[in-house]
Amino acid sequence: MDLARAVEYLSKDPEWMPKLAITAVIGFVSLITTPLLIGLAGWAILLGYQVALIRNVRDKVAYPLPRWDDYGGYLSRGSKVLTAMFVYQLPNLIPLCCGLATMSFWRDGFFGSTLALGLFCCIGPVLIVYNLITAPMFALGMARFAEENNIVVFFQFNDLFDSIRRNLQPTIYWLVLSVVVGAVSSIVIAIPCLGWFAAPALTIPISGHLTAQFADSLETPLPGRITAPPQRRI
């Protein structure tokens, strides 16, 4: 896996500016409308776009960044990815929802604050371990979904876990690179307005390329996969 390659390929595409511009606009609109739940459709489109990118990278397409010419297809595929992502995030969401629901109890008083701190110290490490395991599983699931367009691949937990367990070195390396990309994205998105456009436009294609590299390092390309660099784009 090569983070530099995941960044440099963008500028090599002769159509990179309009492609990233559309990604930026959709990301910005999704970001500001997420509290109204309308933004979920935008995130689904971006995830579907990322799935197309992953397949293009694994198919060795010369310019893997997809064109924005299949919004319906991106929404359809991305909705399945978003559903799987929600399932994967349930262990993170349940403690958060419980904490918000009982905030009036633990936010005031020594006993409530102490209890909240104790629960956090107990649950926090468990969630960290959970996310370190499931994040590469979900990434590998996305790469398989890009091939099969079947949401079931996300929930083949035993197979996904065995794949990352047998390949700990590339899995750990992918986690490190993902943390780097996430940290940079967090810094960029903290910039008012401009960062809200730039962060999705860069994070979606870079993380998608890294996911494809990660899958290639774990799995042998499927029979019949294109090995020459054709110009086909999804």
MARLUMKE-919994 format. One record per residue: chain; residue in one letter; x, z, y of N, C-alpha, C in turn. Coordinates in steps of 0.2 Angstrom, whole numbers. Example, Ala and Ser with C-alpha at 12.3 -4.5 7.8 and 13.67 -1.06 7.14 Angstrom:
% residues 2
{chaine A&residu a&npx 66&npz 39&npy -28&capx 62&capz 39&capy -22&cpx 66&cpz 39&cpy -16} $
{chaine A&residu s&npx 64&npz 35&npy -11&capx 68&capz 36&capy -5&cpx 64&cpz 39&cpy 0} $
***
This chain:
% residues 234
{chaine A&residu m&npx 4&npz 0&npy -6&capx 0&capz 0&capy 0&cpx 4&cpz 0&cpy 6} $
{chaine A&residu d&npx 2&npz -4&npy 11&capx 6&capz -5&capy 17&cpx 2&cpz -4&cpy 23} $
{chaine A&residu l&npx 2&npz 1&npy 27&capx -2&capz 2&capy 33&cpx 0&cpz -4&cpy 38} $
{chaine A&residu a&npx 6&npz -6&npy 39&capx 8&capz -11&capy 44&cpx 4&cpz -17&cpy 42} $
{chaine A&residu r&npx 4&npz -19&npy 36&capx 0&capz -25&capy 34&cpx -7&cpz -25&cpy 35} $
{chaine A&residu a&npx -10&npz -19&npy 34&capx -17&capz -18&capy 36&cpx -19&cpz -18&cpy 43} $
{chaine A&residu v&npx -14&npz -18&npy 47&capx -15&capz -19&capy 55&cpx -13&cpz -26&cpy 57} $
{chaine A&residu e&npx -7&npz -28&npy 54&capx -4&capz -35&capy 57&cpx -9&cpz -41&cpy 55} $
{chaine A&residu y&npx -13&npz -40&npy 49&capx -17&capz -46&capy 47&cpx -22&cpz -48&cpy 52} $
{chaine A&residu l&npx -24&npz -43&npy 56&capx -29&capz -44&capy 61&cpx -27&cpz -49&cpy 66} $
{chaine A&residu s&npx -21&npz -49&npy 69&capx -19&capz -53&capy 74&cpx -17&cpz -60&cpy 72} $
{chaine A&residu k&npx -17&npz -61&npy 65&capx -15&capz -67&capy 62&cpx -21&cpz -72&cpy 61} $
{chaine A&residu d&npx -27&npz -69&npy 62&capx -33&capz -73&capy 61&cpx -35&cpz -76&cpy 68} $
{chaine A&residu p&npx -35&npz -83&npy 68&capx -36&capz -86&capy 74&cpx -43&cpz -84&cpy 78} $
{chaine A&residu e&npx -48&npz -81&npy 74&capx -54&capz -79&capy 76&cpx -55&cpz -72&cpy 77} $
{chaine A&residu w&npx -49&npz -68&npy 77&capx -49&capz -61&capy 77&cpx -53&cpz -58&cpy 83} $
{chaine A&residu m&npx -52&npz -61&npy 89&capx -55&capz -58&capy 95&cpx -63&cpz -58&cpy 95} $
{chaine A&residu p&npx -66&npz -63&npy 93&capx -74&capz -63&capy 93&cpx -76&cpz -58&cpy 87} $
{chaine A&residu k&npx -72&npz -59&npy 81&capx -74&capz -54&capy 76&cpx -74&cpz -47&cpy 77} $
{chaine A&residu l&npx -68&npz -45&npy 80&capx -68&capz -38&capy 82&cpx -72&cpz -36&cpy 88} $
{chaine A&residu a&npx -74&npz -41&npy 92&capx -78&capz -39&capy 98&cpx -85&cpz -38&cpy 95} $
{chaine A&residu i&npx -88&npz -41&npy 91&capx -94&capz -40&capy 88&cpx -94&cpz -33&cpy 84} $
{chaine A&residu t&npx -89&npz -32&npy 80&capx -88&capz -26&capy 77&cpx -88&cpz -20&cpy 82} $
{chaine A&residu a&npx -85&npz -21&npy 87&capx -85&capz -16&capy 92&cpx -92&cpz -14&cpy 95} $
{chaine A&residu v&npx -96&npz -20&npy 97&capx -102&capz -19&capy 100&cpx -107&cpz -15&cpy 95} $
{chaine A&residu i&npx -107&npz -18&npy 89&capx -111&capz -15&capy 84&cpx -109&cpz -7&cpy 83} $
{chaine A&residu g&npx -103&npz -6&npy 82&capx -101&capz 1&capy 82&cpx -103&cpz 5&cpy 87} $
{chaine A&residu f&npx -102&npz 3&npy 93&capx -104&capz 7&capy 99&cpx -112&cpz 8&cpy 99} $
{chaine A&residu v&npx -116&npz 3&npy 98&capx -123&capz 4&capy 98&cpx -125&cpz 9&cpy 92} $
{chaine A&residu s&npx -121&npz 8&npy 87&capx -123&capz 13&capy 81&cpx -121&cpz 20&cpy 83} $
{chaine A&residu l&npx -116&npz 21&npy 86&capx -113&capz 28&capy 88&cpx -118&cpz 31&cpy 93} $
{chaine A&residu i&npx -120&npz 28&npy 98&capx -125&capz 31&capy 103&cpx -132&cpz 32&cpy 101} $
{chaine A&residu t&npx -134&npz 28&npy 95&capx -141&capz 28&capy 93&cpx -141&cpz 32&cpy 86} $
{chaine A&residu t&npx -136&npz 34&npy 84&capx -136&capz 38&capy 77&cpx -141&cpz 44&cpy 78} $
{chaine A&residu p&npx -140&npz 48&npy 84&capx -145&capz 54&capy 84&cpx -152&cpz 52&cpy 83} $
{chaine A&residu l&npx -154&npz 46&npy 85&capx -161&capz 44&capy 84&cpx -162&cpz 40&cpy 77} $
{chaine A&residu l&npx -157&npz 40&npy 73&capx -157&capz 38&capy 66&cpx -157&cpz 30&cpy 66} $
{chaine A&residu i&npx -158&npz 27&npy 72&capx -158&capz 20&capy 73&cpx -151&cpz 17&cpy 71} $
{chaine A&residu g&npx -146&npz 21&npy 73&capx -139&capz 19&capy 72&cpx -137&cpz 18&cpy 65} $
{chaine A&residu l&npx -141&npz 21&npy 60&capx -140&capz 21&capy 53&cpx -140&cpz 13&cpy 51} $
{chaine A&residu a&npx -144&npz 9&npy 54&capx -144&capz 2&capy 52&cpx -138&cpz -1&cpy 54} $
{chaine A&residu g&npx -135&npz 1&npy 60&capx -129&capz -2&capy 62&cpx -123&cpz 0&cpy 58} $
{chaine A&residu w&npx -123&npz 6&npy 55&capx -118&capz 8&capy 51&cpx -118&cpz 5&cpy 44} $
{chaine A&residu a&npx -124&npz 4&npy 42&capx -125&capz 0&capy 36&cpx -123&cpz -7&cpy 36} $
{chaine A&residu i&npx -124&npz -10&npy 42&capx -121&capz -17&capy 43&cpx -114&cpz -17&cpy 43} $
{chaine A&residu l&npx -111&npz -12&npy 46&capx -103&capz -12&capy 47&cpx -100&cpz -10&cpy 40} $
{chaine A&residu l&npx -104&npz -6&npy 36&capx -101&capz -5&capy 29&cpx -102&cpz -11&cpy 25} $
{chaine A&residu g&npx -107&npz -15&npy 25&capx -108&capz -21&capy 22&cpx -103&cpz -26&cpy 24} $
{chaine A&residu y&npx -101&npz -26&npy 30&capx -96&capz -30&capy 33&cpx -89&cpz -28&cpy 30} $
{chaine A&residu q&npx -88&npz -22&npy 29&capx -82&capz -19&capy 26&cpx -81&cpz -21&cpy 19} $
{chaine A&residu v&npx -87&npz -21&npy 15&capx -87&capz -23&capy 8&cpx -85&cpz -30&cpy 8} $
{chaine A&residu a&npx -87&npz -35&npy 12&capx -85&capz -42&capy 12&cpx -78&cpz -42&cpy 13} $
{chaine A&residu l&npx -75&npz -38&npy 18&capx -68&capz -39&capy 19&cpx -64&cpz -36&cpy 13} $
{chaine A&residu i&npx -66&npz -31&npy 10&capx -63&capz -29&capy 4&cpx -62&cpz -34&cpy -1} $
{chaine A&residu r&npx -68&npz -38&npy -2&capx -68&capz -43&capy -7&cpx -63&cpz -49&cpy -5} $
{chaine A&residu n&npx -63&npz -51&npy 1&capx -59&capz -56&capy 3&cpx -52&cpz -54&cpy 3} $
{chaine A&residu v&npx -50&npz -48&npy 4&capx -43&capz -46&capy 3&cpx -41&cpz -46&cpy -4} $
{chaine A&residu r&npx -45&npz -44&npy -9&capx -44&capz -44&capy -16&cpx -44&cpz -51&cpy -19} $
{chaine A&residu d&npx -47&npz -56&npy -15&capx -48&capz -63&capy -17&cpx -42&cpz -67&cpy -14} $
{chaine A&residu k&npx -38&npz -63&npy -10&capx -32&capz -67&capy -7&cpx -34&cpz -72&cpy -2} $
{chaine A&residu v&npx -40&npz -71&npy 1&capx -42&capz -76&capy 6&cpx -37&cpz -76&cpy 12} $
{chaine A&residu a&npx -35&npz -82&npy 14&capx -30&capz -82&capy 20&cpx -32&cpz -78&cpy 26} $
{chaine A&residu y&npx -38&npz -78&npy 28&capx -40&capz -74&capy 34&cpx -46&cpz -70&cpy 31} $
{chaine A&residu p&npx -44&npz -64&npy 29&capx -49&capz -60&capy 25&cpx -55&cpz -57&cpy 30} $
{chaine A&residu l&npx -53&npz -56&npy 36&capx -58&capz -53&capy 41&cpx -64&cpz -58&cpy 41} $
{chaine A&residu p&npx -70&npz -56&npy 39&capx -76&capz -60&capy 38&cpx -79&cpz -62&cpy 45} $
{chaine A&residu r&npx -82&npz -68&npy 45&capx -86&capz -70&capy 50&cpx -93&cpz -66&cpy 51} $
{chaine A&residu w&npx -95&npz -65&npy 57&capx -102&capz -62&capy 57&cpx -107&cpz -67&cpy 57} $
{chaine A&residu d&npx -108&npz -69&npy 51&capx -113&capz -75&capy 50&cpx -118&cpz -73&cpy 44} $
{chaine A&residu d&npx -119&npz -67&npy 42&capx -123&capz -65&capy 37&cpx -125&cpz -57&cpy 38} $
{chaine A&residu y&npx -129&npz -56&npy 44&capx -131&capz -49&capy 45&cpx -136&cpz -47&cpy 40} $
{chaine A&residu g&npx -140&npz -51&npy 37&capx -145&capz -48&capy 32&cpx -141&cpz -46&cpy 26} $
{chaine A&residu g&npx -136&npz -50&npy 24&capx -132&capz -48&capy 18&cpx -128&cpz -42&cpy 19} $
{chaine A&residu y&npx -125&npz -41&npy 25&capx -121&capz -35&capy 27&cpx -126&cpz -29&cpy 27} $
{chaine A&residu l&npx -132&npz -30&npy 29&capx -137&capz -24&capy 30&cpx -139&cpz -22&cpy 23} $
{chaine A&residu s&npx -140&npz -27&npy 18&capx -143&capz -26&capy 12&cpx -137&cpz -22&cpy 7} $
{chaine A&residu r&npx -131&npz -25&npy 8&capx -126&capz -22&capy 4&cpx -124&cpz -15&cpy 7} $
{chaine A&residu g&npx -123&npz -15&npy 13&capx -121&capz -9&capy 17&cpx -126&cpz -3&cpy 16} $
{chaine A&residu s&npx -133&npz -5&npy 15&capx -138&capz 0&capy 14&cpx -136&cpz 4&cpy 7} $
{chaine A&residu k&npx -134&npz 0&npy 2&capx -133&capz 3&capy -4&cpx -126&cpz 8&cpy -3} $
{chaine A&residu v&npx -121&npz 5&npy 0&capx -115&capz 9&capy 1&cpx -117&cpz 16&cpy 5} $
{chaine A&residu l&npx -121&npz 15&npy 10&capx -123&capz 21&capy 14&cpx -127&cpz 26&cpy 10} $
{chaine A&residu t&npx -131&npz 24&npy 6&capx -135&capz 28&capy 1&cpx -130&cpz 32&cpy -3} $
{chaine A&residu a&npx -125&npz 28&npy -6&capx -120&capz 31&capy -11&cpx -116&cpz 36&cpy -7} $
{chaine A&residu m&npx -114&npz 35&npy 0&capx -110&capz 39&capy 4&cpx -114&cpz 46&cpy 5} $
{chaine A&residu f&npx -121&npz 45&npy 6&capx -125&capz 51&capy 7&cpx -125&cpz 56&cpy 1} $
{chaine A&residu v&npx -125&npz 53&npy -5&capx -125&capz 57&capy -11&cpx -118&cpz 60&cpy -11} $
{chaine A&residu y&npx -113&npz 57&npy -10&capx -106&capz 60&capy -10&cpx -105&cpz 65&cpy -5} $
{chaine A&residu q&npx -109&npz 65&npy 1&capx -108&capz 70&capy 6&cpx -113&cpz 76&cpy 5} $
{chaine A&residu l&npx -117&npz 76&npy 0&capx -122&capz 81&capy 0&cpx -118&cpz 88&cpy -1} $
{chaine A&residu p&npx -113&npz 89&npy -5&capx -110&capz 96&capy -5&cpx -107&cpz 98&cpy 2} $
{chaine A&residu n&npx -106&npz 93&npy 6&capx -103&capz 95&capy 13&cpx -109&cpz 96&cpy 18} $
{chaine A&residu l&npx -115&npz 93&npy 17&capx -121&capz 94&capy 21&cpx -125&cpz 100&cpy 20} $
{chaine A&residu i&npx -125&npz 102&npy 13&capx -129&capz 108&capy 12&cpx -127&cpz 114&cpy 15} $
{chaine A&residu p&npx -120&npz 116&npy 15&capx -118&capz 122&capy 18&cpx -119&cpz 121&cpy 26} $
{chaine A&residu l&npx -118&npz 115&npy 29&capx -119&capz 114&capy 36&cpx -126&cpz 116&cpy 38} $
{chaine A&residu c&npx -131&npz 113&npy 34&capx -138&capz 114&capy 35&cpx -140&cpz 121&cpy 35} $
{chaine A&residu c&npx -138&npz 124&npy 29&capx -139&capz 131&capy 29&cpx -136&cpz 136&cpy 34} $
{chaine A&residu g&npx -130&npz 134&npy 37&capx -127&capz 137&capy 42&cpx -131&cpz 137&cpy 49} $
{chaine A&residu l&npx -134&npz 130&npy 50&capx -138&capz 129&capy 56&cpx -145&cpz 133&cpy 56} $
{chaine A&residu a&npx -147&npz 133&npy 49&capx -154&capz 136&capy 49&cpx -154&cpz 144&cpy 49} $
{chaine A&residu t&npx -148&npz 147&npy 48&capx -147&capz 154&capy 48&cpx -143&cpz 156&cpy 54} $
{chaine A&residu m&npx -142&npz 152&npy 59&capx -138&capz 153&capy 65&cpx -140&cpz 159&cpy 69} $
{chaine A&residu s&npx -146&npz 160&npy 69&capx -149&capz 166&capy 73&cpx -147&cpz 173&cpy 70} $
{chaine A&residu f&npx -146&npz 172&npy 63&capx -144&capz 179&capy 60&cpx -137&cpz 180&cpy 61} $
{chaine A&residu w&npx -132&npz 175&npy 59&capx -125&capz 177&capy 59&cpx -121&cpz 176&cpy 65} $
{chaine A&residu r&npx -124&npz 173&npy 71&capx -120&capz 172&capy 77&cpx -120&cpz 178&cpy 81} $
{chaine A&residu d&npx -124&npz 183&npy 80&capx -124&capz 189&capy 84&cpx -123&cpz 195&cpy 79} $
{chaine A&residu g&npx -119&npz 199&npy 81&capx -117&capz 206&capy 78&cpx -111&cpz 205&cpy 73} $
{chaine A&residu f&npx -108&npz 211&npy 72&capx -102&capz 211&capy 68&cpx -104&cpz 209&cpy 61} $
{chaine A&residu f&npx -109&npz 212&npy 58&capx -110&capz 210&capy 51&cpx -111&cpz 203&cpy 50} $
{chaine A&residu g&npx -116&npz 200&npy 54&capx -117&capz 193&capy 53&cpx -111&cpz 188&cpy 54} $
{chaine A&residu s&npx -107&npz 190&npy 59&capx -101&capz 186&capy 60&cpx -96&cpz 187&cpy 54} $
{chaine A&residu t&npx -95&npz 193&npy 51&capx -91&capz 194&capy 46&cpx -93&cpz 191&cpy 40} $
{chaine A&residu l&npx -100&npz 191&npy 38&capx -102&capz 187&capy 33&cpx -101&cpz 180&cpy 33} $
{chaine A&residu a&npx -102&npz 177&npy 39&capx -101&capz 170&capy 40&cpx -94&cpz 168&cpy 39} $
{chaine A&residu l&npx -89&npz 172&npy 41&capx -82&capz 171&capy 41&cpx -80&cpz 171&cpy 33} $
{chaine A&residu g&npx -83&npz 176&npy 30&capx -81&capz 177&capy 22&cpx -84&cpz 171&cpy 18} $
{chaine A&residu l&npx -90&npz 169&npy 20&capx -93&capz 163&capy 16&cpx -89&cpz 156&cpy 18} $
{chaine A&residu f&npx -87&npz 156&npy 24&capx -83&capz 150&capy 26&cpx -76&cpz 150&cpy 22} $
{chaine A&residu c&npx -73&npz 156&npy 22&capx -66&capz 156&capy 18&cpx -67&cpz 155&cpy 11} $
{chaine A&residu c&npx -73&npz 156&npy 8&capx -74&capz 155&capy 1&cpx -76&cpz 147&cpy 0} $
{chaine A&residu i&npx -81&npz 145&npy 4&capx -83&capz 138&capy 3&cpx -78&cpz 133&cpy 6} $
{chaine A&residu g&npx -75&npz 134&npy 11&capx -70&capz 129&capy 14&cpx -65&cpz 126&cpy 9} $
{chaine A&residu p&npx -61&npz 130&npy 6&capx -56&capz 127&capy 1&cpx -59&cpz 123&cpy -4} $
{chaine A&residu v&npx -65&npz 125&npy -7&capx -69&capz 122&capy -12&cpx -71&cpz 115&cpy -9} $
{chaine A&residu l&npx -73&npz 114&npy -3&capx -75&capz 108&capy 0&cpx -69&cpz 104&cpy 1} $
{chaine A&residu i&npx -64&npz 107&npy 3&capx -57&capz 103&capy 4&cpx -55&cpz 99&cpy -2} $
{chaine A&residu v&npx -55&npz 103&npy -8&capx -53&capz 100&capy -14&cpx -58&cpz 95&cpy -16} $
{chaine A&residu y&npx -65&npz 96&npy -15&capx -70&capz 92&capy -17&cpx -69&cpz 85&cpy -13} $
{chaine A&residu n&npx -67&npz 85&npy -7&capx -66&capz 79&capy -3&cpx -60&cpz 75&cpy -5} $
{chaine A&residu l&npx -55&npz 79&npy -7&capx -49&capz 76&capy -9&cpx -49&cpz 72&cpy -15} $
{chaine A&residu i&npx -54&npz 74&npy -19&capx -55&capz 71&capy -26&cpx -60&cpz 65&cpy -25} $
{chaine A&residu t&npx -66&npz 66&npy -21&capx -71&capz 61&capy -21&cpx -69&cpz 56&cpy -16} $
{chaine A&residu a&npx -65&npz 57&npy -11&capx -64&capz 51&capy -6&cpx -60&cpz 45&cpy -9} $
{chaine A&residu p&npx -55&npz 46&npy -13&capx -53&capz 40&capy -17&cpx -57&cpz 38&cpy -22} $
{chaine A&residu m&npx -62&npz 42&npy -25&capx -67&capz 39&capy -30&cpx -71&cpz 35&cpy -26} $
{chaine A&residu f&npx -74&npz 37&npy -20&capx -78&capz 33&capy -17&cpx -75&cpz 26&cpy -14} $
{chaine A&residu a&npx -69&npz 26&npy -12&capx -65&capz 20&capy -10&cpx -65&cpz 15&cpy -16} $
{chaine A&residu l&npx -63&npz 18&npy -22&capx -63&capz 14&capy -28&cpx -69&cpz 11&cpy -30} $
{chaine A&residu g&npx -75&npz 15&npy -29&capx -81&capz 13&capy -30&cpx -83&cpz 7&cpy -25} $
{chaine A&residu m&npx -81&npz 7&npy -19&capx -82&capz 2&capy -14&cpx -79&cpz -5&cpy -16} $
{chaine A&residu a&npx -73&npz -4&npy -19&capx -70&capz -10&capy -21&cpx -73&cpz -13&cpy -27} $
{chaine A&residu r&npx -76&npz -9&npy -32&capx -79&capz -12&capy -37&cpx -86&cpz -14&cpy -35} $
{chaine A&residu f&npx -89&npz -11&npy -30&capx -96&capz -13&capy -28&cpx -95&cpz -20&cpy -24} $
{chaine A&residu a&npx -89&npz -21&npy -21&capx -88&capz -28&capy -18&cpx -88&cpz -33&cpy -23} $
{chaine A&residu e&npx -86&npz -32&npy -29&capx -86&capz -36&capy -35&cpx -93&cpz -37&cpy -38} $
{chaine A&residu e&npx -96&npz -32&npy -39&capx -102&capz -32&capy -43&cpx -109&cpz -31&cpy -39} $
{chaine A&residu n&npx -109&npz -29&npy -33&capx -115&capz -28&capy -29&cpx -120&cpz -24&cpy -33} $
{chaine A&residu n&npx -117&npz -18&npy -36&capx -122&capz -14&capy -40&cpx -120&cpz -7&cpy -38} $
{chaine A&residu i&npx -125&npz -3&npy -36&capx -124&capz 3&capy -33&cpx -122&cpz 8&cpy -39} $
{chaine A&residu v&npx -123&npz 6&npy -45&capx -122&capz 11&capy -51&cpx -114&cpz 12&cpy -51} $
{chaine A&residu v&npx -110&npz 8&npy -49&capx -103&capz 9&capy -49&cpx -100&cpz 15&cpy -46} $
{chaine A&residu f&npx -104&npz 17&npy -40&capx -102&capz 23&capy -37&cpx -103&cpz 29&cpy -41} $
{chaine A&residu f&npx -108&npz 29&npy -45&capx -110&capz 35&capy -49&cpx -107&cpz 35&cpy -56} $
{chaine A&residu q&npx -102&npz 31&npy -58&capx -99&capz 31&capy -64&cpx -93&cpz 36&cpy -63} $
{chaine A&residu f&npx -95&npz 42&npy -62&capx -90&capz 47&capy -60&cpx -84&cpz 48&cpy -65} $
{chaine A&residu n&npx -85&npz 48&npy -71&capx -80&capz 50&capy -76&cpx -75&cpz 44&cpy -76} $
{chaine A&residu d&npx -77&npz 38&npy -75&capx -73&capz 32&capy -75&cpx -69&cpz 32&cpy -69} $
{chaine A&residu l&npx -72&npz 33&npy -63&capx -69&capz 34&capy -57&cpx -63&cpz 39&cpy -56} $
{chaine A&residu f&npx -65&npz 45&npy -59&capx -61&capz 51&capy -59&cpx -55&cpz 49&cpy -63} $
{chaine A&residu d&npx -56&npz 46&npy -69&capx -50&capz 45&capy -74&cpx -45&cpz 40&cpy -71} $
{chaine A&residu s&npx -48&npz 35&npy -67&capx -44&capz 30&capy -64&cpx -39&cpz 33&cpy -59} $
{chaine A&residu i&npx -42&npz 38&npy -54&capx -37&capz 41&capy -49&cpx -33&cpz 46&cpy -53} $
{chaine A&residu r&npx -35&npz 49&npy -58&capx -31&capz 54&capy -61&cpx -25&cpz 51&cpy -65} $
{chaine A&residu r&npx -26&npz 45&npy -67&capx -20&capz 41&capy -71&cpx -16&cpz 38&cpy -66} $
{chaine A&residu n&npx -18&npz 38&npy -59&capx -14&capz 35&capy -54&cpx -13&cpz 39&cpy -48} $
{chaine A&residu l&npx -10&npz 45&npy -49&capx -10&capz 50&capy -44&cpx -5&cpz 48&cpy -38} $
{chaine A&residu q&npx 0&npz 45&npy -39&capx 5&capz 43&capy -34&cpx 1&cpz 38&cpy -29} $
{chaine A&residu p&npx -2&npz 33&npy -31&capx -5&capz 29&capy -26&cpx -11&cpz 32&cpy -23} $
{chaine A&residu t&npx -14&npz 36&npy -27&capx -20&capz 40&capy -24&cpx -18&cpz 44&cpy -18} $
{chaine A&residu i&npx -13&npz 48&npy -19&capx -10&capz 53&capy -14&cpx -8&cpz 49&cpy -8} $
{chaine A&residu y&npx -5&npz 43&npy -9&capx -2&capz 39&capy -4&cpx -8&cpz 36&cpy 0} $
{chaine A&residu w&npx -13&npz 34&npy -3&capx -19&capz 32&capy 0&cpx -22&cpz 37&cpy 4} $
{chaine A&residu l&npx -23&npz 43&npy 2&capx -26&capz 49&capy 5&cpx -22&cpz 50&cpy 12} $
{chaine A&residu v&npx -15&npz 50&npy 11&capx -11&capz 51&capy 17&cpx -12&cpz 46&cpy 22} $
{chaine A&residu l&npx -12&npz 39&npy 20&capx -13&capz 34&capy 25&cpx -20&cpz 35&cpy 28} $
{chaine A&residu s&npx -25&npz 37&npy 24&capx -32&capz 37&capy 27&cpx -32&cpz 43&cpy 32} $
{chaine A&residu v&npx -29&npz 48&npy 31&capx -29&capz 54&capy 36&cpx -25&cpz 51&cpy 42} $
{chaine A&residu v&npx -20&npz 47&npy 42&capx -17&capz 45&capy 48&cpx -22&cpz 40&cpy 51} $
{chaine A&residu v&npx -25&npz 36&npy 48&capx -30&capz 31&capy 51&cpx -36&cpz 35&cpy 54} $
{chaine A&residu g&npx -38&npz 40&npy 51&capx -44&capz 45&capy 53&cpx -41&cpz 49&cpy 59} $
{chaine A&residu a&npx -35&npz 51&npy 59&capx -33&capz 55&capy 65&cpx -32&cpz 50&cpy 71} $
{chaine A&residu v&npx -30&npz 44&npy 70&capx -29&capz 40&capy 76&cpx -36&cpz 38&cpy 79} $
{chaine A&residu s&npx -40&npz 37&npy 74&capx -47&capz 35&capy 76&cpx -51&cpz 40&cpy 80} $
{chaine A&residu s&npx -49&npz 47&npy 78&capx -52&capz 52&capy 81&cpx -50&cpz 53&cpy 89} $
{chaine A&residu i&npx -43&npz 51&npy 89&capx -40&capz 51&capy 96&cpx -43&cpz 46&cpy 100} $
{chaine A&residu v&npx -44&npz 40&npy 97&capx -46&capz 34&capy 101&cpx -54&cpz 35&cpy 103} $
{chaine A&residu i&npx -58&npz 38&npy 98&capx -65&capz 39&capy 100&cpx -66&cpz 44&cpy 105} $
{chaine A&residu a&npx -61&npz 48&npy 106&capx -62&capz 54&capy 111&cpx -61&cpz 51&cpy 118} $
{chaine A&residu i&npx -59&npz 45&npy 119&capx -59&capz 41&capy 125&cpx -66&cpz 39&cpy 127} $
{chaine A&residu p&npx -68&npz 41&npy 132&capx -75&capz 39&capy 134&cpx -76&cpz 32&cpy 135} $
{chaine A&residu c&npx -82&npz 29&npy 133&capx -84&capz 22&capy 133&cpx -79&cpz 18&cpy 130} $
{chaine A&residu l&npx -73&npz 17&npy 132&capx -68&capz 12&capy 129&cpx -67&cpz 14&cpy 122} $
{chaine A&residu g&npx -66&npz 20&npy 121&capx -64&capz 22&capy 114&cpx -70&cpz 21&cpy 109} $
{chaine A&residu w&npx -76&npz 22&npy 112&capx -82&capz 21&capy 108&cpx -82&cpz 14&cpy 105} $
{chaine A&residu f&npx -80&npz 9&npy 109&capx -80&capz 2&capy 107&cpx -74&cpz 1&cpy 102} $
{chaine A&residu a&npx -68&npz 4&npy 104&capx -62&capz 2&capy 101&cpx -61&cpz 5&cpy 94} $
{chaine A&residu a&npx -64&npz 11&npy 93&capx -63&capz 15&capy 87&cpx -66&cpz 11&cpy 81} $
{chaine A&residu p&npx -72&npz 9&npy 81&capx -75&capz 6&capy 75&cpx -72&cpz -1&cpy 74} $
{chaine A&residu a&npx -70&npz -4&npy 80&capx -67&capz -11&capy 79&cpx -61&cpz -11&cpy 75} $
{chaine A&residu l&npx -57&npz -6&npy 76&capx -51&capz -5&capy 72&cpx -51&cpz -2&cpy 66} $
{chaine A&residu t&npx -55&npz 4&npy 65&capx -55&capz 8&capy 59&cpx -59&cpz 4&cpy 53} $
{chaine A&residu i&npx -64&npz 0&npy 55&capx -68&capz -3&capy 49&cpx -63&cpz -8&cpy 46} $
{chaine A&residu p&npx -60&npz -13&npy 50&capx -55&capz -18&capy 46&cpx -49&cpz -15&cpy 43} $
{chaine A&residu i&npx -46&npz -10&npy 47&capx -40&capz -7&capy 44&cpx -41&cpz -3&cpy 38} $
{chaine A&residu s&npx -46&npz 2&npy 38&capx -48&capz 6&capy 32&cpx -50&cpz 1&cpy 26} $
{chaine A&residu g&npx -54&npz -4&npy 28&capx -56&capz -9&capy 23&cpx -50&cpz -12&cpy 19} $
{chaine A&residu h&npx -45&npz -14&npy 23&capx -39&capz -17&capy 20&cpx -35&cpz -12&cpy 16} $
{chaine A&residu l&npx -35&npz -6&npy 18&capx -31&capz -1&capy 14&cpx -35&cpz 0&cpy 8} $
{chaine A&residu t&npx -42&npz 0&npy 8&capx -46&capz 1&capy 2&cpx -45&cpz -4&cpy -3} $
{chaine A&residu a&npx -44&npz -10&npy -1&capx -43&capz -16&capy -6&cpx -36&cpz -15&cpy -9} $
{chaine A&residu q&npx -31&npz -13&npy -4&capx -24&capz -12&capy -7&cpx -24&cpz -7&cpy -12} $
{chaine A&residu f&npx -28&npz -1&npy -11&capx -28&capz 4&capy -15&cpx -31&cpz 2&cpy -22} $
{chaine A&residu a&npx -37&npz -2&npy -22&capx -40&capz -4&capy -28&cpx -35&cpz -8&cpy -32} $
{chaine A&residu d&npx -31&npz -13&npy -29&capx -27&capz -17&capy -32&cpx -21&cpz -13&cpy -35} $
{chaine A&residu s&npx -19&npz -8&npy -32&capx -14&capz -4&capy -35&cpx -16&cpz 0&cpy -41} $
{chaine A&residu l&npx -23&npz 1&npy -42&capx -25&capz 5&capy -48&cpx -28&cpz 0&cpy -53} $
{chaine A&residu e&npx -30&npz -5&npy -52&capx -34&capz -10&capy -57&cpx -31&cpz -17&cpy -57} $
{chaine A&residu t&npx -31&npz -19&npy -63&capx -29&capz -26&capy -64&cpx -34&cpz -31&cpy -61} $
{chaine A&residu p&npx -32&npz -36&npy -57&capx -38&capz -41&capy -55&cpx -42&cpz -43&cpy -60} $
{chaine A&residu l&npx -48&npz -44&npy -59&capx -53&capz -46&capy -64&cpx -52&cpz -53&cpy -66} $
{chaine A&residu p&npx -53&npz -55&npy -72&capx -52&capz -62&capy -75&cpx -56&cpz -67&cpy -70} $
{chaine A&residu g&npx -53&npz -72&npy -68&capx -56&capz -77&capy -64&cpx -55&cpz -76&cpy -57} $
{chaine A&residu r&npx -52&npz -71&npy -55&capx -51&capz -69&capy -48&cpx -47&cpz -75&cpy -45} $
{chaine A&residu i&npx -48&npz -77&npy -39&capx -44&capz -82&capy -35&cpx -38&cpz -79&cpy -34} $
{chaine A&residu t&npx -32&npz -83&npy -35&capx -26&capz -80&capy -34&cpx -22&cpz -84&cpy -28} $
{chaine A&residu a&npx -25&npz -90&npy -27&capx -22&capz -94&capy -22&cpx -25&cpz -92&cpy -15} $
{chaine A&residu p&npx -22&npz -94&npy -9&capx -25&capz -92&capy -3&cpx -30&cpz -97&cpy 0} $
{chaine A&residu p&npx -36&npz -97&npy -3&capx -41&capz -102&capy 0&cpx -44&cpz -100&cpy 7} $
{chaine A&residu q&npx -47&npz -104&npy 10&capx -50&capz -103&capy 16&cpx -57&cpz -100&cpy 16} $
{chaine A&residu r&npx -60&npz -99&npy 10&capx -66&capz -96&capy 10&cpx -67&cpz -89&cpy 13} $
{chaine A&residu r&npx -72&npz -89&npy 17&capx -74&capz -82&capy 20&cpx -81&cpz -80&cpy 18} $
{chaine A&residu i&npx -82&npz -74&npy 17&capx -89&capz -71&capy 15&cpx -92&cpz -69&cpy 22} $
***
